[in-house]
Amino acid sequence: MKFQQLWQQYKDPLQQFLRSQVKNSADVDDLLQEIFIKTHQHLNTLKEPEKLRSWLFQITRNTVIDYYRKSRVETSRQDKVNDTMLTDEQPEQYEQIRQELTNCIRPLLERLPEKYREAIEIVDLQSKSQKELANKLGLSHSAVKSRVQRGRRMLQNKFHECCYYNSDVRGNLIDYQVKPNGC
């Protein structure tokens, strides 16, 4: 794919994403230009062309994160990165990202003890309530709540061992990269 075609195809979705993250329209334009410069410089490093869209949004997220890091140093208060970048507001842009994250977490989840793995899978991956899980397992709601919290903590520890990541001010994951040594 030629760079000009790439620009035409992805300019609008990337600009829309940037507008959802950055309030200042001049900054959005500057960031978009920076993203396409980075893309042009590193396009030859893309190993899997079928993941081009995901790769572009990864560059975009990293650029937004860098923008806010710089802003934090320069001023004490400016726009913040949207608390949850993986929202349902723009599912078409995030579905592939969600899938990649799920694929990354799945092997880590498999390493947890069965009762914690089951709790995480049902509550977090299948989006069932803790009460539903309690009813299914015949446990109290507080027992299931503890199990889910412990499972999440175990999974988080495994994730820390295997991945570099960035999170927002609430601790929500907004970006990750598998460490070179893997897991």
CNS distance restraints for C-alpha pairs under 8 A (distance, minus, plus):
assign (resid   1 and name CA) (resid   5 and name CA) 6.54 0.50 0.50
assign (resid   1 and name CA) (resid   6 and name CA) 6.69 0.50 0.50
assign (resid   2 and name CA) (resid   6 and name CA) 6.33 0.50 0.50
assign (resid   3 and name CA) (resid   7 and name CA) 6.17 0.50 0.50
assign (resid   3 and name CA) (resid  40 and name CA) 6.98 0.50 0.50
assign (resid   4 and name CA) (resid   8 and name CA) 6.32 0.50 0.50
assign (resid   5 and name CA) (resid   9 and name CA) 6.08 0.50 0.50
assign (resid   6 and name CA) (resid  10 and name CA) 6.05 0.50 0.50
assign (resid   6 and name CA) (resid  11 and name CA) 7.97 0.50 0.50
assign (resid   7 and name CA) (resid  11 and name CA) 5.39 0.50 0.50
assign (resid   7 and name CA) (resid  36 and name CA) 7.51 0.50 0.50
assign (resid   8 and name CA) (resid  12 and name CA) 7.89 0.50 0.50
assign (resid  10 and name CA) (resid  14 and name CA) 6.04 0.50 0.50
assign (resid  10 and name CA) (resid  53 and name CA) 7.97 0.50 0.50
assign (resid  11 and name CA) (resid  15 and name CA) 5.97 0.50 0.50
assign (resid  11 and name CA) (resid  32 and name CA) 7.85 0.50 0.50
assign (resid  12 and name CA) (resid  16 and name CA) 6.02 0.50 0.50
assign (resid  13 and name CA) (resid  17 and name CA) 6.20 0.50 0.50
assign (resid  13 and name CA) (resid  93 and name CA) 7.94 0.50 0.50
assign (resid  14 and name CA) (resid  18 and name CA) 6.13 0.50 0.50
assign (resid  14 and name CA) (resid  32 and name CA) 7.35 0.50 0.50
assign (resid  14 and name CA) (resid  57 and name CA) 7.21 0.50 0.50
assign (resid  14 and name CA) (resid  60 and name CA) 7.31 0.50 0.50
assign (resid  15 and name CA) (resid  19 and name CA) 6.15 0.50 0.50
assign (resid  15 and name CA) (resid  28 and name CA) 7.05 0.50 0.50
assign (resid  15 and name CA) (resid  29 and name CA) 7.77 0.50 0.50
assign (resid  15 and name CA) (resid  32 and name CA) 6.52 0.50 0.50
assign (resid  16 and name CA) (resid  20 and name CA) 6.44 0.50 0.50
assign (resid  17 and name CA) (resid  21 and name CA) 6.59 0.50 0.50
assign (resid  18 and name CA) (resid  22 and name CA) 5.86 0.50 0.50
assign (resid  18 and name CA) (resid  28 and name CA) 5.92 0.50 0.50
assign (resid  18 and name CA) (resid  31 and name CA) 7.86 0.50 0.50
assign (resid  18 and name CA) (resid  32 and name CA) 7.67 0.50 0.50
assign (resid  18 and name CA) (resid  60 and name CA) 7.76 0.50 0.50
assign (resid  18 and name CA) (resid  64 and name CA) 7.66 0.50 0.50
assign (resid  19 and name CA) (resid  23 and name CA) 6.30 0.50 0.50
assign (resid  19 and name CA) (resid  25 and name CA) 7.19 0.50 0.50
assign (resid  19 and name CA) (resid  28 and name CA) 6.32 0.50 0.50
assign (resid  20 and name CA) (resid  82 and name CA) 7.56 0.50 0.50
assign (resid  21 and name CA) (resid  64 and name CA) 7.53 0.50 0.50
assign (resid  21 and name CA) (resid  80 and name CA) 7.76 0.50 0.50
assign (resid  21 and name CA) (resid  81 and name CA) 5.65 0.50 0.50
assign (resid  21 and name CA) (resid  82 and name CA) 5.60 0.50 0.50
assign (resid  22 and name CA) (resid  27 and name CA) 7.28 0.50 0.50
assign (resid  22 and name CA) (resid  28 and name CA) 6.39 0.50 0.50
assign (resid  22 and name CA) (resid  64 and name CA) 7.95 0.50 0.50
assign (resid  22 and name CA) (resid  79 and name CA) 6.65 0.50 0.50
assign (resid  22 and name CA) (resid  80 and name CA) 7.71 0.50 0.50
assign (resid  22 and name CA) (resid  81 and name CA) 7.24 0.50 0.50
assign (resid  23 and name CA) (resid  27 and name CA) 8.00 0.50 0.50
assign (resid  23 and name CA) (resid  28 and name CA) 7.75 0.50 0.50
assign (resid  23 and name CA) (resid  79 and name CA) 6.71 0.50 0.50
assign (resid  24 and name CA) (resid  28 and name CA) 6.39 0.50 0.50
assign (resid  25 and name CA) (resid  29 and name CA) 6.35 0.50 0.50
assign (resid  26 and name CA) (resid  30 and name CA) 6.30 0.50 0.50
assign (resid  27 and name CA) (resid  31 and name CA) 5.95 0.50 0.50
assign (resid  28 and name CA) (resid  32 and name CA) 6.06 0.50 0.50
assign (resid  29 and name CA) (resid  33 and name CA) 6.25 0.50 0.50
assign (resid  30 and name CA) (resid  34 and name CA) 6.20 0.50 0.50
assign (resid  31 and name CA) (resid  35 and name CA) 6.05 0.50 0.50
assign (resid  31 and name CA) (resid  63 and name CA) 7.10 0.50 0.50
assign (resid  31 and name CA) (resid  64 and name CA) 7.61 0.50 0.50
assign (resid  32 and name CA) (resid  36 and name CA) 6.32 0.50 0.50
assign (resid  33 and name CA) (resid  37 and name CA) 6.23 0.50 0.50
assign (resid  34 and name CA) (resid  38 and name CA) 6.20 0.50 0.50
assign (resid  34 and name CA) (resid  63 and name CA) 7.97 0.50 0.50
assign (resid  35 and name CA) (resid  39 and name CA) 6.02 0.50 0.50
assign (resid  35 and name CA) (resid  59 and name CA) 6.69 0.50 0.50
assign (resid  35 and name CA) (resid  60 and name CA) 6.21 0.50 0.50
assign (resid  35 and name CA) (resid  63 and name CA) 6.98 0.50 0.50
assign (resid  36 and name CA) (resid  40 and name CA) 5.94 0.50 0.50
assign (resid  37 and name CA) (resid  41 and name CA) 6.15 0.50 0.50
assign (resid  38 and name CA) (resid  42 and name CA) 6.05 0.50 0.50
assign (resid  38 and name CA) (resid  59 and name CA) 7.86 0.50 0.50
assign (resid  39 and name CA) (resid  43 and name CA) 5.40 0.50 0.50
assign (resid  39 and name CA) (resid  56 and name CA) 7.33 0.50 0.50
assign (resid  39 and name CA) (resid  59 and name CA) 7.76 0.50 0.50
assign (resid  42 and name CA) (resid  46 and name CA) 7.25 0.50 0.50
assign (resid  46 and name CA) (resid  52 and name CA) 7.53 0.50 0.50
assign (resid  46 and name CA) (resid  55 and name CA) 7.87 0.50 0.50
assign (resid  48 and name CA) (resid  52 and name CA) 7.23 0.50 0.50
assign (resid  51 and name CA) (resid  55 and name CA) 6.05 0.50 0.50
assign (resid  52 and name CA) (resid  56 and name CA) 6.11 0.50 0.50
assign (resid  53 and name CA) (resid  57 and name CA) 6.30 0.50 0.50
assign (resid  54 and name CA) (resid  58 and name CA) 6.09 0.50 0.50
assign (resid  54 and name CA) (resid  96 and name CA) 6.70 0.50 0.50
assign (resid  54 and name CA) (resid  97 and name CA) 6.61 0.50 0.50
assign (resid  55 and name CA) (resid  59 and name CA) 6.33 0.50 0.50
assign (resid  56 and name CA) (resid  60 and name CA) 6.19 0.50 0.50
assign (resid  57 and name CA) (resid  61 and name CA) 6.01 0.50 0.50
assign (resid  58 and name CA) (resid  62 and name CA) 6.16 0.50 0.50
assign (resid  58 and name CA) (resid 175 and name CA) 7.77 0.50 0.50
assign (resid  59 and name CA) (resid  63 and name CA) 6.06 0.50 0.50
assign (resid  60 and name CA) (resid  64 and name CA) 6.21 0.50 0.50
assign (resid  61 and name CA) (resid  65 and name CA) 6.16 0.50 0.50
assign (resid  61 and name CA) (resid 174 and name CA) 7.97 0.50 0.50
assign (resid  61 and name CA) (resid 175 and name CA) 7.38 0.50 0.50
assign (resid  62 and name CA) (resid  66 and name CA) 6.11 0.50 0.50
assign (resid  62 and name CA) (resid 175 and name CA) 7.77 0.50 0.50
assign (resid  63 and name CA) (resid  67 and name CA) 6.05 0.50 0.50
assign (resid  64 and name CA) (resid  68 and name CA) 6.34 0.50 0.50
assign (resid  64 and name CA) (resid  81 and name CA) 7.55 0.50 0.50
assign (resid  65 and name CA) (resid  69 and name CA) 6.19 0.50 0.50
assign (resid  65 and name CA) (resid  81 and name CA) 7.42 0.50 0.50
assign (resid  66 and name CA) (resid  70 and name CA) 6.15 0.50 0.50
assign (resid  67 and name CA) (resid  71 and name CA) 6.11 0.50 0.50
assign (resid  68 and name CA) (resid  72 and name CA) 5.96 0.50 0.50
assign (resid  68 and name CA) (resid  79 and name CA) 7.90 0.50 0.50
assign (resid  68 and name CA) (resid  80 and name CA) 6.86 0.50 0.50
assign (resid  68 and name CA) (resid  81 and name CA) 7.06 0.50 0.50
assign (resid  69 and name CA) (resid  73 and name CA) 6.62 0.50 0.50
assign (resid  70 and name CA) (resid  74 and name CA) 6.29 0.50 0.50
assign (resid  71 and name CA) (resid  75 and name CA) 5.78 0.50 0.50
assign (resid  71 and name CA) (resid  76 and name CA) 7.89 0.50 0.50
assign (resid  71 and name CA) (resid  78 and name CA) 6.93 0.50 0.50
assign (resid  72 and name CA) (resid  76 and name CA) 5.81 0.50 0.50
assign (resid  72 and name CA) (resid  77 and name CA) 7.06 0.50 0.50
assign (resid  72 and name CA) (resid  78 and name CA) 7.52 0.50 0.50
assign (resid  81 and name CA) (resid  85 and name CA) 7.93 0.50 0.50
assign (resid  81 and name CA) (resid 168 and name CA) 7.13 0.50 0.50
assign (resid  82 and name CA) (resid 168 and name CA) 7.86 0.50 0.50
assign (resid  83 and name CA) (resid 168 and name CA) 5.85 0.50 0.50
assign (resid  83 and name CA) (resid 169 and name CA) 6.72 0.50 0.50
assign (resid  83 and name CA) (resid 170 and name CA) 6.73 0.50 0.50
assign (resid  83 and name CA) (resid 172 and name CA) 7.41 0.50 0.50
assign (resid  84 and name CA) (resid 168 and name CA) 7.19 0.50 0.50
assign (resid  84 and name CA) (resid 172 and name CA) 6.46 0.50 0.50
assign (resid  84 and name CA) (resid 173 and name CA) 7.92 0.50 0.50
assign (resid  84 and name CA) (resid 174 and name CA) 7.15 0.50 0.50
assign (resid  85 and name CA) (resid 174 and name CA) 6.04 0.50 0.50
assign (resid  86 and name CA) (resid  94 and name CA) 6.11 0.50 0.50
assign (resid  86 and name CA) (resid  98 and name CA) 7.59 0.50 0.50
assign (resid  86 and name CA) (resid 174 and name CA) 7.18 0.50 0.50
assign (resid  87 and name CA) (resid  91 and name CA) 7.01 0.50 0.50
assign (resid  87 and name CA) (resid  94 and name CA) 7.63 0.50 0.50
assign (resid  90 and name CA) (resid  94 and name CA) 6.71 0.50 0.50
assign (resid  91 and name CA) (resid  95 and name CA) 5.68 0.50 0.50
assign (resid  92 and name CA) (resid  96 and name CA) 7.91 0.50 0.50
assign (resid  93 and name CA) (resid  97 and name CA) 7.76 0.50 0.50
assign (resid  94 and name CA) (resid  98 and name CA) 6.01 0.50 0.50
assign (resid  95 and name CA) (resid  99 and name CA) 6.14 0.50 0.50
assign (resid  96 and name CA) (resid 100 and name CA) 6.17 0.50 0.50
assign (resid  97 and name CA) (resid 101 and name CA) 6.19 0.50 0.50
assign (resid  98 and name CA) (resid 102 and name CA) 6.07 0.50 0.50
assign (resid  99 and name CA) (resid 103 and name CA) 6.11 0.50 0.50
assign (resid 100 and name CA) (resid 104 and name CA) 6.18 0.50 0.50
assign (resid 101 and name CA) (resid 105 and name CA) 6.12 0.50 0.50
assign (resid 102 and name CA) (resid 106 and name CA) 5.87 0.50 0.50
assign (resid 103 and name CA) (resid 107 and name CA) 7.46 0.50 0.50
assign (resid 104 and name CA) (resid 108 and name CA) 7.47 0.50 0.50
assign (resid 105 and name CA) (resid 109 and name CA) 6.03 0.50 0.50
assign (resid 105 and name CA) (resid 159 and name CA) 7.51 0.50 0.50
assign (resid 106 and name CA) (resid 110 and name CA) 6.29 0.50 0.50
assign (resid 107 and name CA) (resid 111 and name CA) 6.85 0.50 0.50
assign (resid 108 and name CA) (resid 112 and name CA) 7.25 0.50 0.50
assign (resid 108 and name CA) (resid 155 and name CA) 6.70 0.50 0.50
assign (resid 108 and name CA) (resid 158 and name CA) 6.37 0.50 0.50
assign (resid 108 and name CA) (resid 159 and name CA) 7.09 0.50 0.50
assign (resid 109 and name CA) (resid 117 and name CA) 6.00 0.50 0.50
assign (resid 109 and name CA) (resid 155 and name CA) 6.35 0.50 0.50
assign (resid 110 and name CA) (resid 117 and name CA) 6.87 0.50 0.50
assign (resid 112 and name CA) (resid 116 and name CA) 6.35 0.50 0.50
assign (resid 112 and name CA) (resid 117 and name CA) 5.55 0.50 0.50
assign (resid 112 and name CA) (resid 151 and name CA) 7.49 0.50 0.50
assign (resid 112 and name CA) (resid 154 and name CA) 7.22 0.50 0.50
assign (resid 112 and name CA) (resid 155 and name CA) 7.26 0.50 0.50
assign (resid 113 and name CA) (resid 117 and name CA) 6.11 0.50 0.50
assign (resid 114 and name CA) (resid 118 and name CA) 5.96 0.50 0.50
assign (resid 115 and name CA) (resid 119 and name CA) 6.29 0.50 0.50
assign (resid 115 and name CA) (resid 147 and name CA) 7.66 0.50 0.50
assign (resid 116 and name CA) (resid 120 and name CA) 6.24 0.50 0.50
assign (resid 116 and name CA) (resid 147 and name CA) 6.07 0.50 0.50
assign (resid 116 and name CA) (resid 148 and name CA) 6.54 0.50 0.50
assign (resid 116 and name CA) (resid 150 and name CA) 7.21 0.50 0.50
assign (resid 116 and name CA) (resid 151 and name CA) 4.66 0.50 0.50
assign (resid 117 and name CA) (resid 121 and name CA) 6.07 0.50 0.50
assign (resid 117 and name CA) (resid 151 and name CA) 6.66 0.50 0.50
assign (resid 118 and name CA) (resid 122 and name CA) 6.10 0.50 0.50
assign (resid 119 and name CA) (resid 123 and name CA) 5.99 0.50 0.50
assign (resid 119 and name CA) (resid 124 and name CA) 7.99 0.50 0.50
assign (resid 119 and name CA) (resid 133 and name CA) 7.40 0.50 0.50
assign (resid 119 and name CA) (resid 144 and name CA) 7.53 0.50 0.50
assign (resid 119 and name CA) (resid 147 and name CA) 6.75 0.50 0.50
assign (resid 119 and name CA) (resid 148 and name CA) 5.50 0.50 0.50
assign (resid 119 and name CA) (resid 151 and name CA) 7.20 0.50 0.50
assign (resid 120 and name CA) (resid 124 and name CA) 5.30 0.50 0.50
assign (resid 120 and name CA) (resid 125 and name CA) 6.82 0.50 0.50
assign (resid 120 and name CA) (resid 148 and name CA) 5.98 0.50 0.50
assign (resid 120 and name CA) (resid 151 and name CA) 6.38 0.50 0.50
assign (resid 120 and name CA) (resid 152 and name CA) 6.87 0.50 0.50
assign (resid 121 and name CA) (resid 125 and name CA) 4.84 0.50 0.50
assign (resid 121 and name CA) (resid 126 and name CA) 6.16 0.50 0.50
assign (resid 122 and name CA) (resid 126 and name CA) 4.88 0.50 0.50
assign (resid 122 and name CA) (resid 127 and name CA) 6.47 0.50 0.50
assign (resid 122 and name CA) (resid 128 and name CA) 5.79 0.50 0.50
assign (resid 122 and name CA) (resid 133 and name CA) 7.13 0.50 0.50
assign (resid 123 and name CA) (resid 127 and name CA) 5.03 0.50 0.50
assign (resid 123 and name CA) (resid 128 and name CA) 4.70 0.50 0.50
assign (resid 123 and name CA) (resid 129 and name CA) 5.80 0.50 0.50
assign (resid 123 and name CA) (resid 130 and name CA) 6.25 0.50 0.50
assign (resid 123 and name CA) (resid 133 and name CA) 7.34 0.50 0.50
assign (resid 123 and name CA) (resid 148 and name CA) 7.69 0.50 0.50
assign (resid 124 and name CA) (resid 128 and name CA) 7.22 0.50 0.50
assign (resid 128 and name CA) (resid 132 and name CA) 6.37 0.50 0.50
assign (resid 128 and name CA) (resid 133 and name CA) 7.12 0.50 0.50
assign (resid 129 and name CA) (resid 133 and name CA) 6.49 0.50 0.50
assign (resid 130 and name CA) (resid 134 and name CA) 6.10 0.50 0.50
assign (resid 130 and name CA) (resid 141 and name CA) 6.70 0.50 0.50
assign (resid 130 and name CA) (resid 144 and name CA) 6.37 0.50 0.50
assign (resid 130 and name CA) (resid 145 and name CA) 6.51 0.50 0.50
assign (resid 131 and name CA) (resid 135 and name CA) 6.21 0.50 0.50
assign (resid 131 and name CA) (resid 141 and name CA) 5.76 0.50 0.50
assign (resid 131 and name CA) (resid 144 and name CA) 7.90 0.50 0.50
assign (resid 132 and name CA) (resid 136 and name CA) 6.19 0.50 0.50
assign (resid 133 and name CA) (resid 137 and name CA) 6.09 0.50 0.50
assign (resid 133 and name CA) (resid 144 and name CA) 7.11 0.50 0.50
assign (resid 134 and name CA) (resid 138 and name CA) 5.65 0.50 0.50
assign (resid 134 and name CA) (resid 139 and name CA) 4.82 0.50 0.50
assign (resid 134 and name CA) (resid 140 and name CA) 5.77 0.50 0.50
assign (resid 134 and name CA) (resid 141 and name CA) 5.48 0.50 0.50
assign (resid 134 and name CA) (resid 143 and name CA) 7.87 0.50 0.50
assign (resid 134 and name CA) (resid 144 and name CA) 5.81 0.50 0.50
assign (resid 135 and name CA) (resid 139 and name CA) 6.58 0.50 0.50
assign (resid 135 and name CA) (resid 140 and name CA) 7.90 0.50 0.50
assign (resid 139 and name CA) (resid 143 and name CA) 6.33 0.50 0.50
assign (resid 139 and name CA) (resid 144 and name CA) 6.67 0.50 0.50
assign (resid 140 and name CA) (resid 144 and name CA) 6.45 0.50 0.50
assign (resid 141 and name CA) (resid 145 and name CA) 6.07 0.50 0.50
assign (resid 142 and name CA) (resid 146 and name CA) 6.17 0.50 0.50
assign (resid 143 and name CA) (resid 147 and name CA) 6.19 0.50 0.50
assign (resid 144 and name CA) (resid 148 and name CA) 6.06 0.50 0.50
assign (resid 145 and name CA) (resid 149 and name CA) 6.18 0.50 0.50
assign (resid 146 and name CA) (resid 150 and name CA) 6.04 0.50 0.50
assign (resid 147 and name CA) (resid 151 and name CA) 5.99 0.50 0.50
assign (resid 148 and name CA) (resid 152 and name CA) 6.05 0.50 0.50
assign (resid 149 and name CA) (resid 153 and name CA) 6.16 0.50 0.50
assign (resid 150 and name CA) (resid 154 and name CA) 6.13 0.50 0.50
assign (resid 151 and name CA) (resid 155 and name CA) 6.07 0.50 0.50
assign (resid 152 and name CA) (resid 156 and name CA) 5.93 0.50 0.50
assign (resid 153 and name CA) (resid 157 and name CA) 6.19 0.50 0.50
assign (resid 154 and name CA) (resid 158 and name CA) 6.35 0.50 0.50
assign (resid 155 and name CA) (resid 159 and name CA) 6.07 0.50 0.50
assign (resid 156 and name CA) (resid 160 and name CA) 6.13 0.50 0.50
assign (resid 157 and name CA) (resid 161 and name CA) 6.40 0.50 0.50
assign (resid 158 and name CA) (resid 162 and name CA) 6.41 0.50 0.50
assign (resid 159 and name CA) (resid 163 and name CA) 5.66 0.50 0.50
assign (resid 160 and name CA) (resid 164 and name CA) 6.96 0.50 0.50
assign (resid 161 and name CA) (resid 183 and name CA) 7.47 0.50 0.50
assign (resid 162 and name CA) (resid 178 and name CA) 6.04 0.50 0.50
assign (resid 162 and name CA) (resid 179 and name CA) 5.63 0.50 0.50
assign (resid 162 and name CA) (resid 181 and name CA) 7.85 0.50 0.50
assign (resid 162 and name CA) (resid 182 and name CA) 5.65 0.50 0.50
assign (resid 162 and name CA) (resid 183 and name CA) 5.25 0.50 0.50
assign (resid 163 and name CA) (resid 176 and name CA) 6.46 0.50 0.50
assign (resid 163 and name CA) (resid 177 and name CA) 5.47 0.50 0.50
assign (resid 163 and name CA) (resid 178 and name CA) 4.25 0.50 0.50
assign (resid 163 and name CA) (resid 179 and name CA) 4.89 0.50 0.50
assign (resid 163 and name CA) (resid 182 and name CA) 7.61 0.50 0.50
assign (resid 164 and name CA) (resid 176 and name CA) 5.53 0.50 0.50
assign (resid 164 and name CA) (resid 177 and name CA) 5.14 0.50 0.50
assign (resid 164 and name CA) (resid 178 and name CA) 6.17 0.50 0.50
assign (resid 164 and name CA) (resid 179 and name CA) 6.14 0.50 0.50
assign (resid 165 and name CA) (resid 173 and name CA) 7.22 0.50 0.50
assign (resid 165 and name CA) (resid 174 and name CA) 7.65 0.50 0.50
assign (resid 165 and name CA) (resid 175 and name CA) 5.45 0.50 0.50
assign (resid 165 and name CA) (resid 176 and name CA) 3.97 0.50 0.50
assign (resid 165 and name CA) (resid 177 and name CA) 6.18 0.50 0.50
assign (resid 166 and name CA) (resid 173 and name CA) 6.15 0.50 0.50
assign (resid 166 and name CA) (resid 174 and name CA) 5.78 0.50 0.50
assign (resid 166 and name CA) (resid 175 and name CA) 5.09 0.50 0.50
assign (resid 166 and name CA) (resid 176 and name CA) 6.28 0.50 0.50
assign (resid 167 and name CA) (resid 171 and name CA) 5.17 0.50 0.50
assign (resid 167 and name CA) (resid 172 and name CA) 5.16 0.50 0.50
assign (resid 167 and name CA) (resid 173 and name CA) 4.38 0.50 0.50
assign (resid 167 and name CA) (resid 174 and name CA) 5.13 0.50 0.50
assign (resid 167 and name CA) (resid 175 and name CA) 6.83 0.50 0.50
assign (resid 168 and name CA) (resid 172 and name CA) 5.41 0.50 0.50
assign (resid 168 and name CA) (resid 173 and name CA) 6.61 0.50 0.50
assign (resid 168 and name CA) (resid 174 and name CA) 6.50 0.50 0.50
assign (resid 178 and name CA) (resid 182 and name CA) 6.13 0.50 0.50
assign (resid 179 and name CA) (resid 183 and name CA) 7.97 0.50 0.50
